Amino acid sequence: MRPMKLVALSLLALVAAAAALGWQQGWWRLPDRHNPFVPLVVDEPPNWLTSYKLARAQRDPAVCARLVRALPWRAEPLPDRRTGEGCGFKQAWRIAAMGEVAVGDTFAFSCPSVLALAMWQRHTLAGAAQRHFGEPVQRLRAASSRP
């Protein structure tokens, strides 16, 4: 191995060891928003870990339900129900209002979909409405294929 490569690898190993020691001793700590082990916070601005944290929350029914309950929405859990072969509701929630945003008719979404909707409404739709129309979102209507 060439001497410069050996020095670079040694320096990298030293930095990694110092970071691990600092983390273990509590001398250094990642901010929660950049810590992959800290759960998703819906109100936190999205960053490079948001999609990972969202996917992790969506896979865990208890975490997903806890996050939906913490939203300032009028939402109630629905019992799991099978409506046909491969169809039905599992971990579903009925949404009657999204905080200050009214909904046309109440609608049911799976818990993972409610979390994705909350992230979209909070971090994409709200800002776009303010930029383009100069006011916050007033109402959201859900379309479905049901009669």
C-alpha positions in Angstrom: 0.0 0.0 0.0 1.3 3.4 -0.8 2.3 5.6 2.1 -0.2 8.4 1.3 -3.1 5.9 1.1 -2.0 4.4 4.4 -1.9 7.9 6.0 -5.4 8.7 4.6 -6.9 5.5 5.8 -5.3 5.8 9.2 -6.6 9.4 9.5 -10.1 8.3 8.5 -10.0 5.5 11.1 -8.9 7.9 13.8 -11.7 10.4 13.0 -14.3 7.5 13.0 -13.0 6.2 16.3 -13.1 9.8 17.8 -16.6 10.3 16.6 -17.7 6.9 18.0 -16.1 7.7 21.3 -17.6 11.1 21.5 -21.1 9.7 20.7 -20.7 6.9 23.3 -19.5 9.3 26.0 -22.2 11.9 25.2 -19.7 14.6 24.3 -21.2 14.9 20.8 -24.7 14.4 19.8 -26.5 14.5 16.4 -29.5 16.8 16.3 -32.7 14.7 16.4 -33.6 15.8 12.9 -30.4 14.2 11.6 -30.5 11.2 13.9 -31.8 8.1 12.0 -32.8 6.4 15.3 -35.1 9.3 16.4 -38.7 8.8 15.2 -40.4 11.0 12.6 -41.7 14.4 13.7 -44.3 15.5 11.2 -43.8 19.2 11.8 -40.1 19.1 11.3 -38.9 20.4 7.9 -38.0 17.6 5.6 -34.3 16.7 5.3 -32.2 13.8 3.9 -33.6 11.4 6.5 -37.3 12.2 6.2 -38.2 9.5 3.7 -36.4 6.9 5.7 -38.1 8.0 9.0 -41.5 8.2 7.2 -41.1 4.7 5.7 -40.1 3.3 9.1 -43.1 4.9 10.8 -45.4 3.6 8.1 -44.2 0.0 8.6 -44.9 0.1 12.4 -48.6 0.2 13.1 -48.2 1.4 16.7 -45.8 4.2 15.7 -48.0 5.2 12.8 -51.1 5.3 15.0 -49.3 7.4 17.7 -48.2 9.9 15.0 -51.7 10.2 13.6 -53.2 10.7 17.1 -50.7 13.5 17.6 -51.8 15.4 14.5 -54.1 18.4 15.1 -56.7 16.7 12.9 -60.1 15.3 13.6 -59.3 11.7 12.9 -60.7 8.5 14.3 -59.4 4.9 13.9 -61.7 2.5 12.0 -61.9 -1.2 12.8 -60.1 -3.5 10.3 -62.7 -4.8 7.8 -62.5 -7.1 4.8 -64.8 -6.0 2.0 -63.8 -8.6 -0.6 -61.0 -10.8 -1.9 -57.9 -8.7 -1.4 -59.9 -5.7 -0.4 -60.8 -3.9 2.8 -59.5 -1.6 5.5 -56.5 -2.3 7.7 -55.1 0.4 10.1 -57.6 2.8 8.5 -58.6 6.3 9.8 -61.6 8.4 9.1 -60.5 12.0 8.5 -63.0 14.8 9.2 -60.7 17.8 9.3 -57.0 18.4 8.8 -56.3 21.0 11.5 -57.4 24.3 10.1 -58.1 22.7 6.7 -61.6 21.5 6.2 -62.4 18.5 4.1 -65.3 18.1 1.8 -66.7 14.8 2.9 -65.0 12.7 5.5 -62.7 10.1 4.0 -60.9 7.0 5.1 -57.2 6.4 4.5 -54.8 3.8 5.8 -52.5 4.9 8.5 -49.5 5.0 6.2 -51.4 7.2 3.7 -52.6 9.5 6.5 -48.9 10.1 7.5 -47.9 10.7 3.8 -50.9 13.1 3.4 -49.9 15.0 6.6 -46.3 15.4 5.4 -47.5 16.6 2.0 -50.1 19.0 3.4 -47.7 20.4 6.0 -44.5 20.7 3.9 -45.7 21.0 0.3 -49.3 22.1 -0.1 -49.3 24.8 2.6 -46.3 26.6 1.3 -47.5 26.3 -2.3 -50.9 27.8 -1.5 -49.3 30.7 0.4 -46.9 31.4 -2.4 -49.3 31.1 -5.3 -52.6 32.4 -3.8 -51.3 34.5 -0.8 -53.5 32.6 1.7 -53.5 29.2 3.5 -55.4 26.2 2.2 -59.0 26.4 3.2 -60.5 23.0 2.1 -59.3 19.7 0.7 -61.5 17.4 -1.2 -60.8 13.7 -1.6 -61.9 11.9 -4.7 -62.5 8.2 -4.8 -63.8 5.5 -7.1 -66.7 4.6 -4.8 -70.2 5.5 -6.0 
